[in-house]
Amino acid sequence: MLARRPVARIGYGAMQLPGPGVLGPPRDRAVALAVLRRAVELGVNHIDTAQYYGPDVANELIRAALHPYPDDLVLVTKVGADRDRQGRWIPAQRPRDLRAGVEANLRSLGVERIDVVNLRLPGDGAPHVDLDSQLAEMIALRAEGKIGGIGISSVNIDQLRQALPAGIACVQNAYSVLDRADEPLLDLCRENDIAWVPFFPLGSAFTGAAKVTEHPAVMAAAAALGATPAQVGLAWLLAHDPHILLIPGTSSLKHLNENVATADVSLNSDTMTALDGLGAARGRR
């Protein structure tokens, strides 16, 4: 469940739809549209996006490919950031910025209400704007019916505790079989029945995070199972905790099919034990 909406545990993240660096149009618009349509055909009903992917590219593609949207499709976006003229990620966290971000997403997606909007905090863990002020604006937007649920992204455990009274639908933080730094936050989500939606579930060259698909233990498990290393990394997440929802992104039809097929990959206890030992649960402060 996500904001009281039923969703398949494997969704789709739209970050890879724009061009390199999440800037500009896709290399092949027809393929990008086909990926989105194929995702829905495969049963994906949870799409994660942002107006600043492109900017203005991912949402336009989603609308072009899927509008009018299926009744069961849950659209999730995020606010709290923007892009400057050089394409750098910059904070946009004043209450009026958050409201403007929600309104921009509503317009570009062609909807009157977005199922969930994630409040993205700066990566340094120190909001440039008081967190309570940001949450108050998100609560107001929810009360107005512009958003269905409030998520929060790139948070530490103290910020998550502070946000809990707002009624949090999901948390998006970096997390993978190799990066268990935020395990204490996942524990807190479990205690409060909050969905945990990891970004970079396979690592990322974009951030320098370790690539799950290149780890020898993951590759060995994949060979033994007749699966891909990506499927093993994603299958471990699904088996690790039922609160985990996945939004792997891709601009490839082949990889999309493989990602969704992860639902059929089963890891035995020996494989889970081996993979469990790969990540250090240090706890992000």
N, C-alpha and C positions, 0 to 999 in steps of 0.2 A: 504493500500500500504506500501511496505517496500523496500526502495531503488528503487522505480519505478517498483517493482514487486508486482502483486496482491497476497495477502495471506489471508487465512481464519483467523478470529480474534482469534481462539483458535489453538495454535500451540503446540509444545512439547519440553520440556527441558530435555536434556540427562544427567543431573548431577547425577541422582539417578541410572543410569545404572551400574556403577562400584560397587565394594564392599563397605562395611561400611567405613565411613569417606572419600568417593570418592577415595578409594584406592583399587587397585588390581582388579581382575576379578569379574564378577557378581556371586552371589550365584548360579544362574542357567542360563547358557548361552543360552539355548534353549528358556527360557521364555523371556530373554532380547531381543533376535532376534524377537520373536513373538510380543512383545510389539511394536517394531519399525514398523514391517510390518502391524500390525493392525492399528496403527496410520495413516499410509498412506491410508489404506483401508477406514478409517472413514473420509477421506477428509483433514487430516492435511497436509499442504504443507509448513510448517515453522518449522524447527528443529534447536534448539539452542544447541551448544556443545562447547567443548574446548579440545585442545590437552592435557592439564594438568588434565583433568578428568580421573583419573586412576592411574598415568598418562598413556597415550597411549591406554586407554581402550575404552572410549566412541566412539571415532572416528573409531576405528577398528570395533566395533560392527555395527555402522551405515553403514560403507562400506560393511561389510559382509551381512547385512540384505537387503540393498536397492540398491546397485550398480549393474547395471547402473541406475542412479537416474531418476525418472520421470521428464519430461521436466518442470513441474510447481513447483518442489520442491525447496524451498529457504533454503539454508544452511547458518547458521550464527555461527560464532565462535568468540573467543576472545583471545587477547594477552595482555601482560603487567604483567603476573604473571607466576610462575613456582612452582614446588614442590621440596623440598630438600629430602635427603635420609630418613628423619623421617616423611615425608609426610606433613611437614608444608608448608603453603602458603608463598611464598617469591616474592618480586617484581622483574620483569625482564623488565625494561622500557627503557633501552638505545636503541637508534635507531637500532643498530645491533641486539639487543634482539628481538625487534618487528619484524624485517625482518625475523629472524630465526624462530620466532613463526609462522608467516604466511607461510613460506616455509614448516615447519613441518606439519601444518594443510593441506596444499595442497597435500603433499605426502600421509598422512595417510587417507585422505578422497578420494584420487584418482581423483582429479579434477585439472583443470588448472586455475580456477578462483573461488573464494569464494564470494558469493553474498554480504555478509556484514561481516565485522570484527570489533568487539568492542574493543576499547582501554580501558582496565581496569586500573583504578587508585587505588593507595593504599587506604585502608579503613580509614587511618588517615586524608585523605583529602589534604595531602601535598606531591605531587609527588617528588620522589627522583631524577627525571630528569626533566629539564625544559619542561613544557607542549608544548610550541611552537615547540621544537625540536622533540617531539614525534609526534605531528600532522604533521609536515613537512615530516616525514618518512612515515606516513600513506597516505598522499597525493601522495607521490612518488609511493608507492605501487599501489594506485588506478590508477595513470597515466600509470603505466606499465601493467595494465590489470590483476593484480594478485588478486585484490579485487574489488567488484562492488560498495560498499558503506562503509562509515566510521561511526561506532557507538561509543558511549562513555559510560562508566559504572562507578558507584560509585563516582559520581561527586557532587560538590556543585554548587550553582547557579553562582558564579563568574567564576568557571572553565567552566561551560557550555556556558556562554556568551563569554568567551575567545575562545572556540572551534567553535562557530557558523560560522565564516568565512571559515572554512575548508569544510563546507557542511556536516552537520551531518544528518544521516539517521534515527538514533534511539538513545534513551537513556535508559539504564538499571540501575535502582536503586531499592532499597528495597521499597516496597509500598504495602499497603493492606487497607482493610476497617478499621483496627485498627491502622494502622501506616500511618498517613497523613503528616508526617514531611516534605516530599518533594513536597507538593502541589504547592509551588511557582515554582518549576522546571517544573511540569506538565503544569502550566499556560504558562511558557515560550515556552515549546514544542508546545502547542496549537497555540500560536502566530506565530510560525515559521513552522507550519505544519510538525512537527517531531513526529514520532511514539514513544510512551512511552511503554516500555516493562518491567513491574515490575518483579523483582525476589523476591522469597519468598512471593508470593501473598496470601498465607494462613498462613504466619508466618513460623517459623522454629525452631525445637529443636536444629538444627545444630548451630544456632547463639544465641539461647535464646530468639528470637523474639516471642511475644505473638501469640499463636495459634488461628487463626480465628475460626476454627471448634469447639473450646471449649467455645466460648463466649455465654452466655445465650441468648442474643438477636438474634444471628445468628442461634442457635439451635432452638429457638422458631419459627423463620421465616421458617426454613427448615421443621419443623413439620407441620406448617400451609399449606405449599405449596406441601407437599409430595415429597420434594427434600432432598438431603443430605446437611449437613452444608457446605461442600466444594463447592457444586454447588452454594449455596447462596453467599458465599464469592467471587467466581469467577464471578457470574452473576452481583453482585454489581459493580465490576470493569468494566465489559462490558457496563453497563448502565451509569456509572459515566462520561465517556468521550469517544467519538468515536476514539480518538487517541490511546487508550489503546489496545495493543495486548498482548495476554496471552501465556505463555510458561510453564504451570504447568508440573512438572516432576513426574514420578512414575515408579516403576518397576513392577507394578501390572496391568494385563489386565483388571481386574474389575474396578480399579480406573481410568484407561485410558478411558474406555467406559463412566464412569460417568462424567469425566472431559469434554469430547467432547460433551456429551449430555447437558452440561450447556447452549449451544446455544439455547436450547428449553425452558429454565427456564426464566420466565418473572416475574419481581418484580413490584408490584403495587406501587402507589405513597406513601401510608402509610408505606409500608415496606421500601422503599427507604429513606423516611424521618427518620425513626427509625435508619436505618443503617448509614445514613449520620452523625448522632449525635455521633457515637462511636469513631471517630478518631479526634485527635487534630492536626490541621494544623499549626504546630509551625514554620516550615521553617528551613531547614538545611543550616547552614552557613559554 
